[in-house]
Amino acid sequence: MPICARSCSRGCEQPLYTAETKFNSGCGWPAFYDFIPGSVDRHEDNSFGMRRVEITCSNCGGHLGHVFEGEGFPTPTDQRHCVNSLSIKYKEQ
Ligand SMILES: [Zn+2]
């Protein structure tokens, strides 16, 4: 299970995604189409005429990556959570 790797010294390790929601987006970074409810905060950024959604860990506030929607991936949500590989680590379920 992917868990938060931010603020490791403070022992965050909050579960963020389930392994079932991981998919291959081709972007080279871990991609998920849905998150564990309550584990991720969304921050919309409409600067520069672009709509971007930053995602952060709801527990420690650490930056995780960005969410992109409506790209046409064959997933249940049509969302792509592009997560910095430095922001998560994997733990046996
Ligand atoms: Zn965290």
PDB file of the backbone (N, CA, C, O) and the ligand in Angstrom, with CONECT records:
HET     ZN  A 101       1
ATOM      1  N   MET A   1       0.850  -1.196   0.000  1.00  0.00           N
ATOM      2  CA  MET A   1       0.000   0.000   0.000  1.00  0.00           C
ATOM      3  C   MET A   1       0.884   1.244   0.000  1.00  0.00           C
ATOM      4  O   MET A   1       1.799   1.343   0.817  1.00  0.00           O
ATOM      5  N   PRO A   2       0.632   2.187  -0.892  1.00  0.00           N
ATOM      6  CA  PRO A   2       1.413   3.426  -0.891  1.00  0.00           C
ATOM      7  C   PRO A   2       1.066   4.288   0.326  1.00  0.00           C
ATOM      8  O   PRO A   2      -0.099   4.596   0.575  1.00  0.00           O
ATOM      9  N   ILE A   3       2.093   4.665   1.068  1.00  0.00           N
ATOM     10  CA  ILE A   3       1.888   5.508   2.237  1.00  0.00           C
ATOM     11  C   ILE A   3       2.748   6.753   2.113  1.00  0.00           C
ATOM     12  O   ILE A   3       3.678   6.803   1.308  1.00  0.00           O
ATOM     13  N   CYS A   4       2.428   7.755   2.915  1.00  0.00           N
ATOM     14  CA  CYS A   4       3.130   9.032   2.838  1.00  0.00           C
ATOM     15  C   CYS A   4       4.580   8.871   3.299  1.00  0.00           C
ATOM     16  O   CYS A   4       4.851   8.331   4.371  1.00  0.00           O
ATOM     17  N   ALA A   5       5.495   9.348   2.472  1.00  0.00           N
ATOM     18  CA  ALA A   5       6.907   9.301   2.834  1.00  0.00           C
ATOM     19  C   ALA A   5       7.429  10.669   3.235  1.00  0.00           C
ATOM     20  O   ALA A   5       8.623  10.847   3.475  1.00  0.00           O
ATOM     21  N   ARG A   6       6.510  11.644   3.305  1.00  0.00           N
ATOM     22  CA  ARG A   6       6.903  12.967   3.769  1.00  0.00           C
ATOM     23  C   ARG A   6       6.986  12.948   5.287  1.00  0.00           C
ATOM     24  O   ARG A   6       6.307  12.165   5.952  1.00  0.00           O
ATOM     25  N   SER A   7       7.806  13.800   5.810  1.00  0.00           N
ATOM     26  CA  SER A   7       7.893  13.947   7.267  1.00  0.00           C
ATOM     27  C   SER A   7       8.116  12.626   7.958  1.00  0.00           C
ATOM     28  O   SER A   7       7.537  12.348   9.008  1.00  0.00           O
ATOM     29  N   CYS A   8       8.973  11.807   7.349  1.00  0.00           N
ATOM     30  CA  CYS A   8       9.204  10.491   7.946  1.00  0.00           C
ATOM     31  C   CYS A   8       9.707  10.600   9.378  1.00  0.00           C
ATOM     32  O   CYS A   8       9.374   9.780  10.233  1.00  0.00           O
ATOM     33  N   SER A   9      10.515  11.626   9.624  1.00  0.00           N
ATOM     34  CA  SER A   9      11.069  11.759  10.965  1.00  0.00           C
ATOM     35  C   SER A   9       9.976  12.013  11.985  1.00  0.00           C
ATOM     36  O   SER A   9      10.141  11.740  13.173  1.00  0.00           O
ATOM     37  N   ARG A  10       8.837  12.548  11.499  1.00  0.00           N
ATOM     38  CA  ARG A  10       7.715  12.770  12.411  1.00  0.00           C
ATOM     39  C   ARG A  10       6.739  11.602  12.352  1.00  0.00           C
ATOM     40  O   ARG A  10       5.690  11.631  12.996  1.00  0.00           O
ATOM     41  N   GLY A  11       7.085  10.575  11.581  1.00  0.00           N
ATOM     42  CA  GLY A  11       6.285   9.367  11.585  1.00  0.00           C
ATOM     43  C   GLY A  11       4.927   9.496  10.931  1.00  0.00           C
ATOM     44  O   GLY A  11       3.941   8.969  11.448  1.00  0.00           O
ATOM     45  N   CYS A  12       4.854  10.185   9.802  1.00  0.00           N
ATOM     46  CA  CYS A  12       3.549  10.341   9.151  1.00  0.00           C
ATOM     47  C   CYS A  12       3.027   8.986   8.684  1.00  0.00           C
ATOM     48  O   CYS A  12       2.151   8.395   9.316  1.00  0.00           O
ATOM     49  N   GLU A  13       3.573   8.502   7.572  1.00  0.00           N
ATOM     50  CA  GLU A  13       3.237   7.178   7.045  1.00  0.00           C
ATOM     51  C   GLU A  13       1.738   6.953   6.898  1.00  0.00           C
ATOM     52  O   GLU A  13       1.265   5.827   7.046  1.00  0.00           O
ATOM     53  N   GLN A  14       0.996   7.998   6.612  1.00  0.00           N
ATOM     54  CA  GLN A  14      -0.450   7.835   6.427  1.00  0.00           C
ATOM     55  C   GLN A  14      -0.732   7.092   5.116  1.00  0.00           C
ATOM     56  O   GLN A  14      -0.160   7.445   4.085  1.00  0.00           O
ATOM     57  N   PRO A  15      -1.591   6.083   5.130  1.00  0.00           N
ATOM     58  CA  PRO A  15      -1.974   5.431   3.873  1.00  0.00           C
ATOM     59  C   PRO A  15      -2.665   6.434   2.954  1.00  0.00           C
ATOM     60  O   PRO A  15      -3.563   7.157   3.387  1.00  0.00           O
ATOM     61  N   LEU A  16      -2.255   6.483   1.694  1.00  0.00           N
ATOM     62  CA  LEU A  16      -2.769   7.477   0.761  1.00  0.00           C
ATOM     63  C   LEU A  16      -3.609   6.857  -0.354  1.00  0.00           C
ATOM     64  O   LEU A  16      -4.671   7.368  -0.712  1.00  0.00           O
ATOM     65  N   TYR A  17      -3.123   5.778  -0.877  1.00  0.00           N
ATOM     66  CA  TYR A  17      -3.793   5.124  -2.008  1.00  0.00           C
ATOM     67  C   TYR A  17      -3.818   3.632  -1.751  1.00  0.00           C
ATOM     68  O   TYR A  17      -3.054   3.112  -0.938  1.00  0.00           O
ATOM     69  N   THR A  18      -4.704   2.952  -2.454  1.00  0.00           N
ATOM     70  CA  THR A  18      -4.668   1.502  -2.410  1.00  0.00           C
ATOM     71  C   THR A  18      -3.981   1.003  -3.675  1.00  0.00           C
ATOM     72  O   THR A  18      -3.968   1.681  -4.703  1.00  0.00           O
ATOM     73  N   ALA A  19      -3.419  -0.177  -3.582  1.00  0.00           N
ATOM     74  CA  ALA A  19      -2.698  -0.730  -4.726  1.00  0.00           C
ATOM     75  C   ALA A  19      -3.623  -0.910  -5.921  1.00  0.00           C
ATOM     76  O   ALA A  19      -3.172  -0.872  -7.065  1.00  0.00           O
ATOM     77  N   GLU A  20      -4.902  -1.103  -5.668  1.00  0.00           N
ATOM     78  CA  GLU A  20      -5.847  -1.352  -6.758  1.00  0.00           C
ATOM     79  C   GLU A  20      -6.039  -0.145  -7.659  1.00  0.00           C
ATOM     80  O   GLU A  20      -6.433  -0.292  -8.816  1.00  0.00           O
ATOM     81  N   THR A  21      -5.760   1.066  -7.136  1.00  0.00           N
ATOM     82  CA  THR A  21      -6.017   2.263  -7.934  1.00  0.00           C
ATOM     83  C   THR A  21      -4.783   2.724  -8.700  1.00  0.00           C
ATOM     84  O   THR A  21      -4.816   3.769  -9.350  1.00  0.00           O
ATOM     85  N   LYS A  22      -3.711   1.972  -8.634  1.00  0.00           N
ATOM     86  CA  LYS A  22      -2.513   2.322  -9.377  1.00  0.00           C
ATOM     87  C   LYS A  22      -2.694   1.896 -10.831  1.00  0.00           C
ATOM     88  O   LYS A  22      -3.189   0.803 -11.106  1.00  0.00           O
ATOM     89  N   PHE A  23      -2.297   2.748 -11.747  1.00  0.00           N
ATOM     90  CA  PHE A  23      -2.363   2.373 -13.156  1.00  0.00           C
ATOM     91  C   PHE A  23      -1.177   2.977 -13.890  1.00  0.00           C
ATOM     92  O   PHE A  23      -0.503   3.879 -13.392  1.00  0.00           O
ATOM     93  N   ASN A  24      -0.944   2.458 -15.077  1.00  0.00           N
ATOM     94  CA  ASN A  24       0.201   2.917 -15.857  1.00  0.00           C
ATOM     95  C   ASN A  24      -0.220   4.073 -16.747  1.00  0.00           C
ATOM     96  O   ASN A  24      -0.919   3.878 -17.742  1.00  0.00           O
ATOM     97  N   SER A  25       0.206   5.279 -16.388  1.00  0.00           N
ATOM     98  CA  SER A  25      -0.177   6.460 -17.148  1.00  0.00           C
ATOM     99  C   SER A  25       0.842   6.787 -18.224  1.00  0.00           C
ATOM    100  O   SER A  25       0.571   7.588 -19.119  1.00  0.00           O
ATOM    101  N   GLY A  26       2.005   6.176 -18.143  1.00  0.00           N
ATOM    102  CA  GLY A  26       3.045   6.465 -19.107  1.00  0.00           C
ATOM    103  C   GLY A  26       3.855   7.702 -18.793  1.00  0.00           C
ATOM    104  O   GLY A  26       4.745   8.067 -19.562  1.00  0.00           O
ATOM    105  N   CYS A  27       3.563   8.366 -17.664  1.00  0.00           N
ATOM    106  CA  CYS A  27       4.275   9.607 -17.356  1.00  0.00           C
ATOM    107  C   CYS A  27       5.564   9.348 -16.592  1.00  0.00           C
ATOM    108  O   CYS A  27       6.359  10.265 -16.389  1.00  0.00           O
ATOM    109  N   GLY A  28       5.778   8.105 -16.167  1.00  0.00           N
ATOM    110  CA  GLY A  28       7.023   7.778 -15.495  1.00  0.00           C
ATOM    111  C   GLY A  28       6.965   7.921 -13.984  1.00  0.00           C
ATOM    112  O   GLY A  28       7.851   7.447 -13.273  1.00  0.00           O
ATOM    113  N   TRP A  29       5.923   8.572 -13.499  1.00  0.00           N
ATOM    114  CA  TRP A  29       5.746   8.691 -12.056  1.00  0.00           C
ATOM    115  C   TRP A  29       4.571   7.814 -11.640  1.00  0.00           C
ATOM    116  O   TRP A  29       3.713   7.488 -12.461  1.00  0.00           O
ATOM    117  N   PRO A  30       4.533   7.438 -10.378  1.00  0.00           N
ATOM    118  CA  PRO A  30       3.384   6.638  -9.932  1.00  0.00           C
ATOM    119  C   PRO A  30       2.073   7.385 -10.176  1.00  0.00           C
ATOM    120  O   PRO A  30       1.959   8.570  -9.863  1.00  0.00           O
ATOM    121  N   ALA A  31       1.094   6.687 -10.733  1.00  0.00           N
ATOM    122  CA  ALA A  31      -0.204   7.306 -11.025  1.00  0.00           C
ATOM    123  C   ALA A  31      -1.320   6.475 -10.414  1.00  0.00           C
ATOM    124  O   ALA A  31      -1.309   5.245 -10.456  1.00  0.00           O
ATOM    125  N   PHE A  32      -2.280   7.189  -9.846  1.00  0.00           N
ATOM    126  CA  PHE A  32      -3.423   6.545  -9.215  1.00  0.00           C
ATOM    127  C   PHE A  32      -4.675   7.252  -9.694  1.00  0.00           C
ATOM    128  O   PHE A  32      -4.632   8.439 -10.016  1.00  0.00           O
ATOM    129  N   TYR A  33      -5.793   6.535  -9.745  1.00  0.00           N
ATOM    130  CA  TYR A  33      -7.016   7.185 -10.213  1.00  0.00           C
ATOM    131  C   TYR A  33      -7.956   7.560  -9.085  1.00  0.00           C
ATOM    132  O   TYR A  33      -8.964   8.226  -9.324  1.00  0.00           O
ATOM    133  N   ASP A  34      -7.656   7.151  -7.862  1.00  0.00           N
ATOM    134  CA  ASP A  34      -8.503   7.562  -6.746  1.00  0.00           C
ATOM    135  C   ASP A  34      -7.690   7.422  -5.467  1.00  0.00           C
ATOM    136  O   ASP A  34      -6.740   6.642  -5.410  1.00  0.00           O
ATOM    137  N   PHE A  35      -8.064   8.176  -4.448  1.00  0.00           N
ATOM    138  CA  PHE A  35      -7.304   8.133  -3.202  1.00  0.00           C
ATOM    139  C   PHE A  35      -8.183   7.616  -2.076  1.00  0.00           C
ATOM    140  O   PHE A  35      -9.406   7.562  -2.202  1.00  0.00           O
ATOM    141  N   ILE A  36      -7.562   7.247  -0.998  1.00  0.00           N
ATOM    142  CA  ILE A  36      -8.307   6.802   0.168  1.00  0.00           C
ATOM    143  C   ILE A  36      -9.024   8.016   0.762  1.00  0.00           C
ATOM    144  O   ILE A  36      -8.375   9.016   1.071  1.00  0.00           O
ATOM    145  N   PRO A  37     -10.352   7.951   0.930  1.00  0.00           N
ATOM    146  CA  PRO A  37     -11.104   9.128   1.395  1.00  0.00           C
ATOM    147  C   PRO A  37     -10.508   9.738   2.651  1.00  0.00           C
ATOM    148  O   PRO A  37     -10.241   9.042   3.631  1.00  0.00           O
ATOM    149  N   GLY A  38     -10.302  11.053   2.610  1.00  0.00           N
ATOM    150  CA  GLY A  38      -9.800  11.765   3.769  1.00  0.00           C
ATOM    151  C   GLY A  38      -8.293  11.805   3.888  1.00  0.00           C
ATOM    152  O   GLY A  38      -7.761  12.487   4.764  1.00  0.00           O
ATOM    153  N   SER A  39      -7.600  11.091   3.027  1.00  0.00           N
ATOM    154  CA  SER A  39      -6.153  11.003   3.185  1.00  0.00           C
ATOM    155  C   SER A  39      -5.408  12.089   2.425  1.00  0.00           C
ATOM    156  O   SER A  39      -4.244  12.374   2.706  1.00  0.00           O
ATOM    157  N   VAL A  40      -6.100  12.696   1.450  1.00  0.00           N
ATOM    158  CA  VAL A  40      -5.440  13.648   0.561  1.00  0.00           C
ATOM    159  C   VAL A  40      -6.253  14.939   0.513  1.00  0.00           C
ATOM    160  O   VAL A  40      -7.475  14.899   0.373  1.00  0.00           O
ATOM    161  N   ASP A  41      -5.576  16.086   0.630  1.00  0.00           N
ATOM    162  CA  ASP A  41      -6.226  17.382   0.474  1.00  0.00           C
ATOM    163  C   ASP A  41      -5.944  17.919  -0.921  1.00  0.00           C
ATOM    164  O   ASP A  41      -4.839  17.774  -1.445  1.00  0.00           O
ATOM    165  N   ARG A  42      -6.965  18.544  -1.519  1.00  0.00           N
ATOM    166  CA  ARG A  42      -6.801  19.133  -2.849  1.00  0.00           C
ATOM    167  C   ARG A  42      -6.725  20.650  -2.715  1.00  0.00           C
ATOM    168  O   ARG A  42      -7.452  21.254  -1.926  1.00  0.00           O
ATOM    169  N   HIS A  43      -5.835  21.253  -3.496  1.00  0.00           N
ATOM    170  CA  HIS A  43      -5.677  22.695  -3.508  1.00  0.00           C
ATOM    171  C   HIS A  43      -5.705  23.159  -4.955  1.00  0.00           C
ATOM    172  O   HIS A  43      -4.775  22.898  -5.718  1.00  0.00           O
ATOM    173  N   GLU A  44      -6.784  23.852  -5.329  1.00  0.00           N
ATOM    174  CA  GLU A  44      -6.893  24.292  -6.713  1.00  0.00           C
ATOM    175  C   GLU A  44      -6.085  25.551  -6.938  1.00  0.00           C
ATOM    176  O   GLU A  44      -6.123  26.484  -6.136  1.00  0.00           O
ATOM    177  N   ASP A  45      -5.372  25.565  -8.014  1.00  0.00           N
ATOM    178  CA  ASP A  45      -4.513  26.685  -8.373  1.00  0.00           C
ATOM    179  C   ASP A  45      -4.907  27.133  -9.775  1.00  0.00           C
ATOM    180  O   ASP A  45      -4.678  26.426 -10.756  1.00  0.00           O
ATOM    181  N   ASN A  46      -5.496  28.308  -9.851  1.00  0.00           N
ATOM    182  CA  ASN A  46      -5.968  28.802 -11.140  1.00  0.00           C
ATOM    183  C   ASN A  46      -5.084  29.917 -11.689  1.00  0.00           C
ATOM    184  O   ASN A  46      -5.509  30.690 -12.547  1.00  0.00           O
ATOM    185  N   SER A  47      -3.863  29.994 -11.194  1.00  0.00           N
ATOM    186  CA  SER A  47      -2.978  31.043 -11.679  1.00  0.00           C
ATOM    187  C   SER A  47      -2.491  30.726 -13.088  1.00  0.00           C
ATOM    188  O   SER A  47      -2.516  29.577 -13.528  1.00  0.00           O
ATOM    189  N   PHE A  48      -2.056  31.752 -13.773  1.00  0.00           N
ATOM    190  CA  PHE A  48      -1.511  31.643 -15.129  1.00  0.00           C
ATOM    191  C   PHE A  48      -2.521  31.092 -16.130  1.00  0.00           C
ATOM    192  O   PHE A  48      -2.140  30.550 -17.167  1.00  0.00           O
ATOM    193  N   GLY A  49      -3.823  31.233 -15.816  1.00  0.00           N
ATOM    194  CA  GLY A  49      -4.840  30.794 -16.755  1.00  0.00           C
ATOM    195  C   GLY A  49      -4.966  29.287 -16.883  1.00  0.00           C
ATOM    196  O   GLY A  49      -5.661  28.788 -17.768  1.00  0.00           O
ATOM    197  N   MET A  50      -4.296  28.567 -16.000  1.00  0.00           N
ATOM    198  CA  MET A  50      -4.370  27.118 -16.038  1.00  0.00           C
ATOM    199  C   MET A  50      -5.007  26.626 -14.749  1.00  0.00           C
ATOM    200  O   MET A  50      -4.799  27.200 -13.680  1.00  0.00           O
ATOM    201  N   ARG A  51      -5.772  25.576 -14.863  1.00  0.00           N
ATOM    202  CA  ARG A  51      -6.337  24.981 -13.659  1.00  0.00           C
ATOM    203  C   ARG A  51      -5.484  23.779 -13.293  1.00  0.00           C
ATOM    204  O   ARG A  51      -5.431  22.774 -14.003  1.00  0.00           O
ATOM    205  N   ARG A  52      -4.824  23.924 -12.161  1.00  0.00           N
ATOM    206  CA  ARG A  52      -4.040  22.800 -11.672  1.00  0.00           C
ATOM    207  C   ARG A  52      -4.500  22.470 -10.267  1.00  0.00           C
ATOM    208  O   ARG A  52      -4.876  23.365  -9.510  1.00  0.00           O
ATOM    209  N   VAL A  53      -4.474  21.228  -9.920  1.00  0.00           N
ATOM    210  CA  VAL A  53      -4.889  20.809  -8.589  1.00  0.00           C
ATOM    211  C   VAL A  53      -3.710  20.136  -7.908  1.00  0.00           C
ATOM    212  O   VAL A  53      -3.260  19.060  -8.303  1.00  0.00           O
ATOM    213  N   GLU A  54      -3.225  20.812  -6.864  1.00  0.00           N
ATOM    214  CA  GLU A  54      -2.141  20.230  -6.080  1.00  0.00           C
ATOM    215  C   GLU A  54      -2.734  19.308  -5.026  1.00  0.00           C
ATOM    216  O   GLU A  54      -3.807  19.582  -4.489  1.00  0.00           O
ATOM    217  N   ILE A  55      -2.048  18.231  -4.734  1.00  0.00           N
ATOM    218  CA  ILE A  55      -2.504  17.341  -3.676  1.00  0.00           C
ATOM    219  C   ILE A  55      -1.441  17.277  -2.587  1.00  0.00           C
ATOM    220  O   ILE A  55      -0.241  17.211  -2.854  1.00  0.00           O
ATOM    221  N   THR A  56      -1.924  17.300  -1.364  1.00  0.00           N
ATOM    222  CA  THR A  56      -1.044  17.218  -0.204  1.00  0.00           C
ATOM    223  C   THR A  56      -1.592  16.172   0.766  1.00  0.00           C
ATOM    224  O   THR A  56      -2.779  15.846   0.758  1.00  0.00           O
ATOM    225  N   CYS A  57      -0.702  15.667   1.588  1.00  0.00           N
ATOM    226  CA  CYS A  57      -1.099  14.711   2.620  1.00  0.00           C
ATOM    227  C   CYS A  57      -1.957  15.431   3.662  1.00  0.00           C
ATOM    228  O   CYS A  57      -1.574  16.491   4.156  1.00  0.00           O
ATOM    229  N   SER A  58      -3.117  14.857   3.998  1.00  0.00           N
ATOM    230  CA  SER A  58      -4.009  15.523   4.950  1.00  0.00           C
ATOM    231  C   SER A  58      -3.480  15.448   6.370  1.00  0.00           C
ATOM    232  O   SER A  58      -3.945  16.175   7.248  1.00  0.00           O
ATOM    233  N   ASN A  59      -2.527  14.588   6.597  1.00  0.00           N
ATOM    234  CA  ASN A  59      -1.994  14.436   7.958  1.00  0.00           C
ATOM    235  C   ASN A  59      -0.839  15.388   8.223  1.00  0.00           C
ATOM    236  O   ASN A  59      -0.839  16.103   9.225  1.00  0.00           O
ATOM    237  N   CYS A  60       0.158  15.401   7.319  1.00  0.00           N
ATOM    238  CA  CYS A  60       1.354  16.209   7.578  1.00  0.00           C
ATOM    239  C   CYS A  60       1.432  17.430   6.667  1.00  0.00           C
ATOM    240  O   CYS A  60       2.269  18.306   6.882  1.00  0.00           O
ATOM    241  N   GLY A  61       0.563  17.498   5.644  1.00  0.00           N
ATOM    242  CA  GLY A  61       0.582  18.653   4.749  1.00  0.00           C
ATOM    243  C   GLY A  61       1.674  18.592   3.703  1.00  0.00           C
ATOM    244  O   GLY A  61       1.877  19.562   2.972  1.00  0.00           O
ATOM    245  N   GLY A  62       2.376  17.490   3.613  1.00  0.00           N
ATOM    246  CA  GLY A  62       3.458  17.367   2.649  1.00  0.00           C
ATOM    247  C   GLY A  62       2.951  17.324   1.220  1.00  0.00           C
ATOM    248  O   GLY A  62       1.920  16.716   0.933  1.00  0.00           O
ATOM    249  N   HIS A  63       3.681  17.971   0.328  1.00  0.00           N
ATOM    250  CA  HIS A  63       3.319  17.983  -1.091  1.00  0.00           C
ATOM    251  C   HIS A  63       3.457  16.584  -1.678  1.00  0.00           C
ATOM    252  O   HIS A  63       4.469  15.910  -1.482  1.00  0.00           O
ATOM    253  N   LEU A  64       2.421  16.159  -2.403  1.00  0.00           N
ATOM    254  CA  LEU A  64       2.456  14.832  -3.017  1.00  0.00           C
ATOM    255  C   LEU A  64       2.616  14.894  -4.519  1.00  0.00           C
ATOM    256  O   LEU A  64       3.369  14.113  -5.100  1.00  0.00           O
ATOM    257  N   GLY A  65       1.913  15.819  -5.153  1.00  0.00           N
ATOM    258  CA  GLY A  65       1.950  15.887  -6.615  1.00  0.00           C
ATOM    259  C   GLY A  65       0.762  16.685  -7.114  1.00  0.00           C
ATOM    260  O   GLY A  65       0.322  17.625  -6.451  1.00  0.00           O
ATOM    261  N   HIS A  66       0.236  16.319  -8.281  1.00  0.00           N
ATOM    262  CA  HIS A  66      -0.890  17.020  -8.868  1.00  0.00           C
ATOM    263  C   HIS A  66      -1.923  16.021  -9.385  1.00  0.00           C
ATOM    264  O   HIS A  66      -1.609  14.861  -9.651  1.00  0.00           O
ATOM    265  N   VAL A  67      -3.155  16.494  -9.519  1.00  0.00           N
ATOM    266  CA  VAL A  67      -4.229  15.691 -10.092  1.00  0.00           C
ATOM    267  C   VAL A  67      -4.612  16.288 -11.434  1.00  0.00           C
ATOM    268  O   VAL A  67      -4.765  17.502 -11.565  1.00  0.00           O
ATOM    269  N   PHE A  68      -4.763  15.445 -12.408  1.00  0.00           N
ATOM    270  CA  PHE A  68      -5.234  15.857 -13.729  1.00  0.00           C
ATOM    271  C   PHE A  68      -6.504  15.076 -14.019  1.00  0.00           C
ATOM    272  O   PHE A  68      -6.585  13.875 -13.761  1.00  0.00           O
ATOM    273  N   GLU A  69      -7.502  15.782 -14.565  1.00  0.00           N
ATOM    274  CA  GLU A  69      -8.799  15.158 -14.786  1.00  0.00           C
ATOM    275  C   GLU A  69      -9.190  15.238 -16.252  1.00  0.00           C
ATOM    276  O   GLU A  69      -8.771  16.136 -16.983  1.00  0.00           O
ATOM    277  N   GLY A  70     -10.002  14.279 -16.658  1.00  0.00           N
ATOM    278  CA  GLY A  70     -10.585  14.340 -17.985  1.00  0.00           C
ATOM    279  C   GLY A  70      -9.608  14.119 -19.122  1.00  0.00           C
ATOM    280  O   GLY A  70      -9.776  14.676 -20.207  1.00  0.00           O
ATOM    281  N   GLU A  71      -8.599  13.317 -18.883  1.00  0.00           N
ATOM    282  CA  GLU A  71      -7.613  13.056 -19.934  1.00  0.00           C
ATOM    283  C   GLU A  71      -7.972  11.850 -20.786  1.00  0.00           C
ATOM    284  O   GLU A  71      -7.315  11.569 -21.788  1.00  0.00           O
ATOM    285  N   GLY A  72      -9.013  11.142 -20.384  1.00  0.00           N
ATOM    286  CA  GLY A  72      -9.465  10.024 -21.194  1.00  0.00           C
ATOM    287  C   GLY A  72      -8.847   8.685 -20.841  1.00  0.00           C
ATOM    288  O   GLY A  72      -8.945   7.736 -21.619  1.00  0.00           O
ATOM    289  N   PHE A  73      -8.215   8.592 -19.689  1.00  0.00           N
ATOM    290  CA  PHE A  73      -7.694   7.287 -19.285  1.00  0.00           C
ATOM    291  C   PHE A  73      -8.864   6.361 -18.950  1.00  0.00           C
ATOM    292  O   PHE A  73      -9.871   6.804 -18.398  1.00  0.00           O
ATOM    293  N   PRO A  74      -8.732   5.088 -19.281  1.00  0.00           N
ATOM    294  CA  PRO A  74      -9.837   4.136 -19.039  1.00  0.00           C
ATOM    295  C   PRO A  74      -9.897   3.698 -17.589  1.00  0.00           C
ATOM    296  O   PRO A  74      -9.750   2.513 -17.287  1.00  0.00           O
ATOM    297  N   THR A  75     -10.109   4.638 -16.698  1.00  0.00           N
ATOM    298  CA  THR A  75     -10.215   4.348 -15.270  1.00  0.00           C
ATOM    299  C   THR A  75     -11.579   4.798 -14.777  1.00  0.00           C
ATOM    300  O   THR A  75     -12.234   5.601 -15.442  1.00  0.00           O
ATOM    301  N   PRO A  76     -12.023   4.304 -13.632  1.00  0.00           N
ATOM    302  CA  PRO A  76     -13.364   4.642 -13.132  1.00  0.00           C
ATOM    303  C   PRO A  76     -13.576   6.136 -12.895  1.00  0.00           C
ATOM    304  O   PRO A  76     -14.706   6.610 -13.006  1.00  0.00           O
ATOM    305  N   THR A  77     -12.536   6.885 -12.577  1.00  0.00           N
ATOM    306  CA  THR A  77     -12.714   8.289 -12.228  1.00  0.00           C
ATOM    307  C   THR A  77     -12.237   9.249 -13.308  1.00  0.00           C
ATOM    308  O   THR A  77     -12.564  10.435 -13.267  1.00  0.00           O
ATOM    309  N   ASP A  78     -11.472   8.755 -14.271  1.00  0.00           N
ATOM    310  CA  ASP A  78     -10.827   9.597 -15.271  1.00  0.00           C
ATOM    311  C   ASP A  78      -9.986  10.697 -14.609  1.00  0.00           C
ATOM    312  O   ASP A  78      -9.903  11.824 -15.098  1.00  0.00           O
ATOM    313  N   GLN A  79      -9.377  10.337 -13.504  1.00  0.00           N
ATOM    314  CA  GLN A  79      -8.437  11.232 -12.830  1.00  0.00           C
ATOM    315  C   GLN A  79      -7.061  10.581 -12.848  1.00  0.00           C
ATOM    316  O   GLN A  79      -6.926   9.359 -12.786  1.00  0.00           O
ATOM    317  N   ARG A  80      -6.062  11.419 -12.933  1.00  0.00           N
ATOM    318  CA  ARG A  80      -4.699  10.903 -12.837  1.00  0.00           C
ATOM    319  C   ARG A  80      -3.996  11.634 -11.713  1.00  0.00           C
ATOM    320  O   ARG A  80      -3.667  12.814 -11.837  1.00  0.00           O
ATOM    321  N   HIS A  81      -3.767  10.936 -10.623  1.00  0.00           N
ATOM    322  CA  HIS A  81      -3.010  11.495  -9.507  1.00  0.00           C
ATOM    323  C   HIS A  81      -1.545  11.204  -9.783  1.00  0.00           C
ATOM    324  O   HIS A  81      -1.076  10.080  -9.603  1.00  0.00           O
ATOM    325  N   CYS A  82      -0.835  12.226 -10.221  1.00  0.00           N
ATOM    326  CA  CYS A  82       0.573  12.078 -10.560  1.00  0.00           C
ATOM    327  C   CYS A  82       1.378  12.403  -9.308  1.00  0.00           C
ATOM    328  O   CYS A  82       1.518  13.566  -8.930  1.00  0.00           O
ATOM    329  N   VAL A  83       1.899  11.374  -8.678  1.00  0.00           N
ATOM    330  CA  VAL A  83       2.511  11.526  -7.359  1.00  0.00           C
ATOM    331  C   VAL A  83       4.024  11.454  -7.489  1.00  0.00           C
ATOM    332  O   VAL A  83       4.560  10.541  -8.118  1.00  0.00           O
ATOM    333  N   ASN A  84       4.697  12.408  -6.898  1.00  0.00           N
ATOM    334  CA  ASN A  84       6.158  12.396  -6.876  1.00  0.00           C
ATOM    335  C   ASN A  84       6.630  11.121  -6.187  1.00  0.00           C
ATOM    336  O   ASN A  84       6.209  10.802  -5.075  1.00  0.00           O
ATOM    337  N   SER A  85       7.507  10.406  -6.869  1.00  0.00           N
ATOM    338  CA  SER A  85       7.944   9.122  -6.311  1.00  0.00           C
ATOM    339  C   SER A  85       8.694   9.294  -5.000  1.00  0.00           C
ATOM    340  O   SER A  85       8.855   8.332  -4.248  1.00  0.00           O
ATOM    341  N   LEU A  86       9.158  10.514  -4.715  1.00  0.00           N
ATOM    342  CA  LEU A  86       9.825  10.762  -3.441  1.00  0.00           C
ATOM    343  C   LEU A  86       8.821  10.953  -2.306  1.00  0.00           C
ATOM    344  O   LEU A  86       9.190  10.933  -1.131  1.00  0.00           O
ATOM    345  N   SER A  87       7.548  11.137  -2.666  1.00  0.00           N
ATOM    346  CA  SER A  87       6.536  11.463  -1.664  1.00  0.00           C
ATOM    347  C   SER A  87       5.863  10.237  -1.070  1.00  0.00           C
ATOM    348  O   SER A  87       5.178  10.325  -0.051  1.00  0.00           O
ATOM    349  N   ILE A  88       6.061   9.105  -1.708  1.00  0.00           N
ATOM    350  CA  ILE A  88       5.399   7.904  -1.195  1.00  0.00           C
ATOM    351  C   ILE A  88       6.404   6.771  -1.071  1.00  0.00           C
ATOM    352  O   ILE A  88       7.449   6.751  -1.720  1.00  0.00           O
ATOM    353  N   LYS A  89       6.050   5.854  -0.231  1.00  0.00           N
ATOM    354  CA  LYS A  89       6.784   4.603  -0.166  1.00  0.00           C
ATOM    355  C   LYS A  89       5.755   3.507  -0.028  1.00  0.00           C
ATOM    356  O   LYS A  89       4.574   3.768   0.202  1.00  0.00           O
ATOM    357  N   TYR A  90       6.210   2.284  -0.170  1.00  0.00           N
ATOM    358  CA  TYR A  90       5.271   1.179  -0.215  1.00  0.00           C
ATOM    359  C   TYR A  90       5.406   0.298   1.014  1.00  0.00           C
ATOM    360  O   TYR A  90       6.505   0.035   1.502  1.00  0.00           O
ATOM    361  N   LYS A  91       4.295  -0.134   1.481  1.00  0.00           N
ATOM    362  CA  LYS A  91       4.246  -0.936   2.691  1.00  0.00           C
ATOM    363  C   LYS A  91       3.349  -2.129   2.404  1.00  0.00           C
ATOM    364  O   LYS A  91       2.328  -1.996   1.730  1.00  0.00           O
ATOM    365  N   GLU A  92       3.727  -3.282   2.909  1.00  0.00           N
ATOM    366  CA  GLU A  92       2.887  -4.471   2.725  1.00  0.00           C
ATOM    367  C   GLU A  92       1.543  -4.254   3.387  1.00  0.00           C
ATOM    368  O   GLU A  92       1.458  -3.696   4.481  1.00  0.00           O
ATOM    369  N   GLN A  93       0.482  -4.703   2.707  1.00  0.00           N
ATOM    370  CA  GLN A  93      -0.849  -4.497   3.275  1.00  0.00           C
ATOM    371  C   GLN A  93      -1.110  -5.525   4.359  1.00  0.00           C
ATOM    372  O   GLN A  93      -2.181  -5.524   4.966  1.00  0.00           O
TER     373      GLN A  93
HETATM  374 ZN    ZN A 101       2.023  12.768   5.395  1.00  0.00          ZN2+
END
